[in-house]
């Protein structure tokens, strides 16, 4: 869809604002979910914008959603921070997480008001809880290494830093990024979350620098690819020579694309006794939380109905990689 002109929606429409939206499984999954959830005759429409696009590009699509009657809302990926920065004044309301994180991943309408939400703090937590042992951090003393400093990295580190987890938090969080502005921004936000929490920040313009950080992680530590590398851009934030922590966890936030990071982790699954997780469950939680907001329906996050939603998604559109 063009970023310069948006046609009036002919049916209730949810937009997907990203980079390569046509390649996403949601284009096949959403119609199946819409039928199961009884959402009626509705459609999904992709909006592809460039990484760090011009502010006017974000303002055009937000204005279209705000003023077009049948444009009900959107899920935002990749552009979550940039969109809020460019469009803050266009929203009538922001939820507490959007204000705290400085990002928007969900746009919806409520009583004629345009509302921005940040759902990643919720969905990243739900996804992590699905594969990490309940007392993992408290029992292991392990660290978390988050590669990338964008919206997803902000959200997952907030979740891990939450004080209500008590002692069940990483002994340290390490964040790296290829550029410094986002690294400084996540440092600023962490100061608001929990100033006493131990965090390291590393500027890593080369993947070898991330390799060096991985080499000193404690056994049982978690390594997350929170970059777009492997999906929206080719490659991986680490090299093939990188060694994952023994008895550790590797979490690839992406679920489609080349997924080089996932391949690198799987290559060490046996030798390092590594638990490897891709982004598929994160995809399901992310989309169902936004659909619930946009269409004002209740969608459970666990239990038989969620299991059926997951089955439908896998049958309709889960890629082989």
Buried (B, 14 or more C-beta within 10 A) or exposed (E): BEBEEBEEBEEBBBBBBBBBBEBBBBBBBBBBBBEBBEBEEBBBBBBBBEEEBEEEBBBBBBBBBBEBEEBBBBBBBBBBBBBBBBBBEBBEEBBEBBEBBBBBBBBBBEEEEBBBBBBBBBBBBBBBBEBBBEEBBBEBEBBBBBBBBBBBBBBBBBBBBBEEBEEBBBBBBBBBBBEEEBBBBBEEBBEEBBEEBEBEBBEBEEBEBBBEBBEEBBBBBBBBBBBBBBBBEEBBBBBEEBBBBBBBBBBBBBBBBBBBBBBBBBBBEEEBBBBBBBBBBBBBBBBBBBBBBBBEEEBEBEEEBBEEBBEBBEEBBBBEE
